[in-house]
Amino acid sequence: MTARDGSVSPDATLGSHVLADLAGIDAALLRDAARLEAILTDAAQRAGARVIGAHFHHFGGEHGVTGVVLLAESHITIHTWPEHRFAAVDAFMCGAARAADAVDAIAAALGTHAQVRQQVARGGVAAACRFPGFGESGK
């Protein structure tokens, strides 16, 4: 992670954060909190993450859903706008879990017709630090 001179390697990171704008999705699906929870939970597991909880809320009527799947490796979130057939998805994962794979699975399950993504390597500065005991208790 660090060079002999103490500098941080540019590819030494703690995790990957993928932000995705997904469009062209069936509006009824974007209002269905239970289905969205199942899709995001399945995507997390397919990406090698361990789900520790989830909370999804439908805003009622024709409105959308906001939801989060909490992971041992971080999180996946979604916020939907059925009137625009649009969902904003955010997947952040560390360790061996694969955020991009989770977003791929979500986009496929939603039947996305168009998407724009950004991927950011997170923790480059912190990757050089050593935190005694981190990860030893499974937390």
NUKENU-689169 format. One record per residue (C-alpha): residue in three letters; x, y, z. Coordinates in pm, whole numbers, padded with zeros to 5 digits, always signed. Example, Ala and Ser with C-alpha at 12.3 -4.5 7.8 and 13.67 -1.06 7.14 Angstrom:
<recs>
ALA+01230-00450+00780
SER+01367-00106+00714
</recs>
This chain:
<recs>
MET+00000+00000+00000
THR+00281+00242+00076
ALA+00612+00288-00092
ARG+00936+00288+00107
ASP+00927+00667+00107
GLY+00582+00665+00272
SER+00389+00780-00034
VAL+00057+00617-00122
SER+00026+00416-00440
PRO-00248+00570-00659
ASP-00421+00233-00689
ALA-00415+00161-00314
THR-00776+00214-00210
LEU-01022+00085+00045
GLY-01325+00047-00179
SER-01512+00125-00496
HIS-01809+00363-00518
VAL-02034+00341-00823
LEU-02299+00607-00891
ALA-02551+00522-01161
ASP-02835+00712-01326
LEU-03071+00451-01471
ALA-03350+00545-01714
GLY-03629+00393-01918
ILE-03757+00177-01630
ASP-04118+00064-01585
ALA-04288+00317-01356
ALA-04481+00050-01162
LEU-04155-00121-01068
LEU-04013+00209-00945
ARG-04306+00237-00698
ASP-04273-00121-00566
ALA-04062-00105-00248
ALA-04072-00482-00186
ARG-03950-00568-00537
LEU-03679-00303-00524
GLU-03559-00437-00189
ALA-03542-00788-00335
ILE-03351-00663-00642
LEU-03093-00469-00440
THR-03049-00748-00184
ASP-02996-01004-00459
ALA-02750-00772-00635
ALA-02550-00729-00316
GLN-02524-01103-00267
ARG-02426-01159-00632
ALA-02150-00901-00584
GLY-02005-01094-00292
ALA-02136-00866-00017
ARG-02297-00964+00313
VAL-02638-00802+00378
ILE-02689-00689+00738
GLY-03015-00496+00697
ALA-03243-00300+00467
HIS-03503-00024+00485
PHE-03724+00085+00195
HIS-03998+00350+00193
HIS-04266+00416-00072
PHE-04383+00776-00062
GLY-04740+00674-00149
GLY-04962+00686-00453
GLU-04778+00750-00776
HIS-04461+00861-00596
GLY-04132+00676-00580
VAL-03925+00480-00333
THR-03610+00546-00138
GLY-03417+00255+00005
VAL-03091+00137+00152
VAL-02932-00205+00187
LEU-02673-00203+00464
LEU-02375-00425+00396
ALA-02085-00545+00605
GLU-01884-00395+00316
SER-02081-00061+00315
HIS-02412+00005+00132
ILE-02635+00019-00176
THR-02899+00291-00207
ILE-03175+00375-00454
HIS-03409+00668-00504
THR-03674+00650-00776
TRP-03880+00893-00980
PRO-04153+00687-01152
GLU-04287+00993-01334
HIS-03951+01015-01513
ARG-03894+00636-01532
PHE-03564+00708-01354
ALA-03364+00567-01061
ALA-03048+00693-00894
VAL-02838+00406-00756
ASP-02531+00426-00534
ALA-02318+00122-00446
PHE-02013+00148-00222
MET-01823-00168-00131
CYS-01488-00251+00019
GLY-01285-00568+00042
ALA-01354-00836-00217
ALA-01714-00721-00279
ARG-01770-00580-00629
ALA-01978-00260-00648
ALA-01980-00253-01029
ASP-02120-00608-01039
ALA-02399-00504-00803
VAL-02492-00210-01027
ASP-02482-00437-01334
ALA-02729-00674-01165
ILE-02958-00389-01057
ALA-02962-00230-01403
ALA-03046-00566-01563
ALA-03321-00647-01313
LEU-03479-00304-01360
GLY-03478-00340-01739
THR-03279-00019-01774
HIS-03276+00123-02128
ALA-03014+00394-02068
GLN-02758+00462-01802
VAL-02475+00691-01701
ARG-02219+00575-01443
GLN-01933+00715-01243
GLN-01690+00496-01052
VAL-01471+00639-00779
ALA-01190+00467-00589
ARG-01240+00554-00220
GLY-00994+00569+00066
GLY-00669+00633-00118
VAL-00545+00858+00160
ALA-00656+00624+00438
ALA-00519+00316+00265
ALA-00171+00418+00375
CYS-00276+00417+00741
ARG-00272+00114+00965
PHE-00564+00079+01206
PRO-00479-00181+01474
GLY-00755-00435+01515
PHE-00967-00314+01222
GLY-01164-00602+01077
GLU-01050-00853+01340
SER-01390-00875+01509
GLY-01582-00908+01181
LYS-01729-00558+01217
</recs>
